[in-house]
Amino acid sequence: MVTRCTTGLLVSLLALAAIAASGTDLAMAAHARAPRMKLAQAHSLGTNTCAARRRARPAHLTDRRRHRIAKRARNCRERIATVSSVPHQPLYWGASIGTQLTGGQAPWDMSAVTKFEGLADKSLSLLNFFVPFANCGEPNCSFYKFPTTPLENIRQHGAIPMLSWSSQSIPSSTNEPDFQLSDVISGRYDAYIREFAEAARAWQHPFFLRFDWEMNGNWFPWSEGVNGNQPGEFVAAWRHVHDIFSSVGATNVTWVWCPNVDPSGDLQKVESLYPGNEYVDWTGLDGYNWGPRKGGWKTFNQLYQSTYHQITDSLAPSKPMLIGEMGSTEQGGSKANWINEAMTSISTEYPAIRGLLWYDCVDEGMDWPIESSPGSAESFARAIKSPEFQGNSYANLAPTTIAPPS
């Protein structure tokens, strides 16, 4: 198990644990990767059906049949024209940015953001970073304060922060008996959570809070079925933390509930893990194309389509969605084509998705960053150039729930 977006920094983090306990804004998060997933079938597009009907026209027809077929063909053409003419909805976009670009990690090192934006040829509107509850790599655990300085760095850049905050300690493990969901539910960490929430309110600017993400997997200590966690405890823990933030008036927090994609139905059912509409502002999804390392090459649609529809069709149809983490390897196919297909699909086939974050970190030896090849970086920049992907014009948002871009 390795840390997420923390390559080269864990040693420094451990050394600075005591400083963090006194209030210095430093944090990292441990993040293990998802298990092997099987291939899922993508649905055919309606336009293909129209094209097939045109090709299948018989040679000898009565006038009446010709009229009917001509009418169907016109309907197909009109439907295709309607789909292609619908303006794409605006989307926030950004990344989690690791140390590989400058030796420092965003948002502590904002020059890494500048370097990434140079590759993408556009200013981002979202930036994610990771913070756990505590660092227990020393004899005594040190709890991380609310990261005001990194959040302010992002806001002053004109982007919206997303803080991925996890109820765990680092170094991360699925066996953390002091950080079970029952500990959160029982109130063991209420004083810490309340202090964190009060500092969030005092900052007075909006941010996305992605709490205990990918909870439907089995690779994090906050997932049910590992670390002594029992069924039903994830929802109870989420609601408990949310209620503390509500009690102190932290209305500038936008809550993001973000499971992992599950194209084969191997993970825990998301329905049992949803805290309820009153406890969630945005839904989310994480998903990676691991190529031959885990189950073979998978397109964006093969990864995302089924879980997206589970959430948007029935579980939380009224909620906007963002992609908390996405990425692809170069191994086993064309990453440049994968990026192009993913961005096109998001814009045209996933109307609930109103934001996305690329995972631009070297992690577990995987080549996730867009700069893994010139072709991949060019494909990403070409896709993001489209006007629906918003730039960094969000420094002065009101301290309320973040709305989709308009």
DABELZI-V897260 format. One record per backbone hydrogen bond with DSSP energy under -1.0 kcal/mol. CO is the residue of the C=O (numbers start at 1). NH is the residue of the N-H. E is the energy in kcal/mol with one decimal. If there is no record, write none. Layout:
BEGIN
co=CO nh=NH e=E
co=CO nh=NH e=E
END
This chain:
BEGIN
co=6 nh=9 e=-2.6
co=9 nh=13 e=-2.4
co=10 nh=14 e=-2.5
co=11 nh=15 e=-1.9
co=12 nh=16 e=-1.4
co=14 nh=17 e=-1.2
co=16 nh=20 e=-2.3
co=17 nh=21 e=-1.9
co=19 nh=24 e=-1.6
co=20 nh=23 e=-1.5
co=24 nh=26 e=-1.6
co=28 nh=132 e=-1.2
co=29 nh=4 e=-1.5
co=46 nh=50 e=-1.8
co=47 nh=51 e=-2.3
co=48 nh=52 e=-2.3
co=49 nh=53 e=-2.1
co=50 nh=54 e=-2.0
co=51 nh=55 e=-2.0
co=52 nh=56 e=-1.5
co=54 nh=57 e=-1.1
co=62 nh=66 e=-2.9
co=63 nh=67 e=-2.3
co=64 nh=68 e=-2.2
co=65 nh=69 e=-2.9
co=66 nh=70 e=-2.7
co=67 nh=71 e=-2.3
co=68 nh=72 e=-2.3
co=69 nh=73 e=-2.5
co=70 nh=74 e=-2.4
co=71 nh=75 e=-2.4
co=72 nh=76 e=-2.5
co=73 nh=77 e=-2.7
co=74 nh=78 e=-2.9
co=75 nh=79 e=-2.5
co=76 nh=80 e=-2.7
co=77 nh=81 e=-2.6
co=78 nh=82 e=-2.4
co=79 nh=83 e=-2.5
co=80 nh=84 e=-2.4
co=81 nh=85 e=-1.4
co=91 nh=390 e=-2.9
co=92 nh=356 e=-1.2
co=93 nh=125 e=-2.5
co=93 nh=126 e=-1.6
co=94 nh=358 e=-2.6
co=95 nh=128 e=-2.1
co=96 nh=360 e=-2.1
co=99 nh=103 e=-2.4
co=105 nh=109 e=-2.2
co=109 nh=112 e=-1.3
co=110 nh=114 e=-1.8
co=111 nh=115 e=-2.2
co=112 nh=116 e=-2.2
co=113 nh=117 e=-2.9
co=114 nh=118 e=-1.6
co=115 nh=119 e=-1.6
co=116 nh=120 e=-2.3
co=117 nh=121 e=-1.5
co=117 nh=122 e=-1.3
co=125 nh=160 e=-2.5
co=127 nh=162 e=-2.4
co=129 nh=164 e=-3.0
co=131 nh=166 e=-1.9
co=133 nh=144 e=-2.3
co=134 nh=170 e=-1.4
co=135 nh=142 e=-2.5
co=142 nh=135 e=-2.7
co=146 nh=148 e=-2.2
co=147 nh=151 e=-2.0
co=148 nh=152 e=-2.7
co=149 nh=153 e=-2.4
co=150 nh=154 e=-1.9
co=151 nh=155 e=-2.5
co=152 nh=156 e=-2.8
co=154 nh=159 e=-1.9
co=155 nh=158 e=-1.8
co=158 nh=394 e=-2.8
co=160 nh=127 e=-1.7
co=161 nh=208 e=-2.7
co=162 nh=129 e=-1.9
co=163 nh=210 e=-2.3
co=164 nh=131 e=-2.7
co=165 nh=212 e=-2.0
co=166 nh=133 e=-1.4
co=166 nh=168 e=-1.9
co=168 nh=133 e=-1.0
co=168 nh=134 e=-1.7
co=170 nh=136 e=-2.7
co=176 nh=179 e=-2.5
co=180 nh=184 e=-1.3
co=181 nh=185 e=-2.5
co=182 nh=186 e=-2.3
co=183 nh=188 e=-1.7
co=187 nh=190 e=-1.6
co=189 nh=193 e=-2.8
co=190 nh=194 e=-2.9
co=191 nh=195 e=-2.1
co=192 nh=196 e=-2.3
co=193 nh=197 e=-2.7
co=194 nh=198 e=-2.7
co=195 nh=199 e=-1.9
co=196 nh=200 e=-2.0
co=197 nh=201 e=-2.3
co=198 nh=202 e=-2.2
co=199 nh=203 e=-1.5
co=207 nh=254 e=-2.4
co=208 nh=163 e=-3.0
co=209 nh=256 e=-2.6
co=210 nh=165 e=-1.0
co=214 nh=217 e=-1.6
co=216 nh=268 e=-2.2
co=220 nh=223 e=-1.6
co=223 nh=226 e=-1.3
co=226 nh=229 e=-2.5
co=229 nh=225 e=-1.7
co=230 nh=233 e=-2.0
co=232 nh=236 e=-1.5
co=233 nh=237 e=-2.6
co=234 nh=238 e=-2.7
co=235 nh=239 e=-2.6
co=236 nh=240 e=-1.9
co=237 nh=241 e=-2.4
co=238 nh=242 e=-2.8
co=239 nh=243 e=-2.6
co=240 nh=244 e=-1.5
co=241 nh=245 e=-1.9
co=242 nh=246 e=-2.4
co=243 nh=247 e=-2.3
co=244 nh=248 e=-1.2
co=245 nh=250 e=-2.3
co=246 nh=249 e=-1.1
co=249 nh=251 e=-2.0
co=250 nh=253 e=-1.1
co=252 nh=207 e=-1.9
co=254 nh=209 e=-3.2
co=255 nh=281 e=-2.0
co=255 nh=282 e=-2.5
co=257 nh=284 e=-1.6
co=258 nh=214 e=-3.5
co=259 nh=286 e=-1.4
co=262 nh=265 e=-1.2
co=270 nh=273 e=-1.5
co=276 nh=279 e=-2.0
co=282 nh=257 e=-2.2
co=283 nh=322 e=-1.8
co=285 nh=324 e=-1.3
co=286 nh=261 e=-2.9
co=289 nh=329 e=-1.7
co=290 nh=293 e=-1.3
co=291 nh=294 e=-1.3
co=291 nh=296 e=-1.7
co=299 nh=303 e=-1.7
co=300 nh=304 e=-3.0
co=301 nh=305 e=-2.0
co=304 nh=308 e=-2.5
co=305 nh=309 e=-2.0
co=306 nh=310 e=-1.8
co=307 nh=311 e=-2.0
co=308 nh=312 e=-2.9
co=309 nh=313 e=-2.2
co=310 nh=315 e=-1.6
co=311 nh=316 e=-3.6
co=316 nh=319 e=-1.5
co=320 nh=283 e=-2.4
co=321 nh=354 e=-3.5
co=322 nh=285 e=-1.2
co=323 nh=357 e=-1.4
co=325 nh=287 e=-2.0
co=326 nh=359 e=-2.8
co=327 nh=289 e=-2.3
co=334 nh=338 e=-2.0
co=335 nh=339 e=-2.6
co=336 nh=340 e=-2.0
co=337 nh=341 e=-2.8
co=338 nh=342 e=-2.7
co=339 nh=343 e=-2.7
co=340 nh=344 e=-2.2
co=341 nh=345 e=-2.5
co=342 nh=346 e=-2.7
co=343 nh=347 e=-1.9
co=344 nh=348 e=-1.7
co=345 nh=349 e=-3.4
co=350 nh=353 e=-1.5
co=352 nh=321 e=-2.9
co=354 nh=92 e=-2.3
co=355 nh=323 e=-2.3
co=356 nh=94 e=-1.4
co=358 nh=96 e=-2.3
co=358 nh=360 e=-1.3
co=359 nh=361 e=-1.3
co=360 nh=98 e=-2.3
co=363 nh=366 e=-2.4
co=366 nh=368 e=-1.1
co=369 nh=372 e=-1.6
co=373 nh=377 e=-2.2
co=374 nh=378 e=-2.5
co=375 nh=379 e=-2.2
co=376 nh=380 e=-2.4
co=377 nh=381 e=-2.5
co=378 nh=382 e=-2.4
co=379 nh=383 e=-2.0
co=380 nh=384 e=-2.7
co=381 nh=385 e=-1.3
co=383 nh=386 e=-1.4
co=386 nh=389 e=-1.8
co=388 nh=91 e=-3.7
co=391 nh=393 e=-1.7
co=398 nh=400 e=-2.6
END
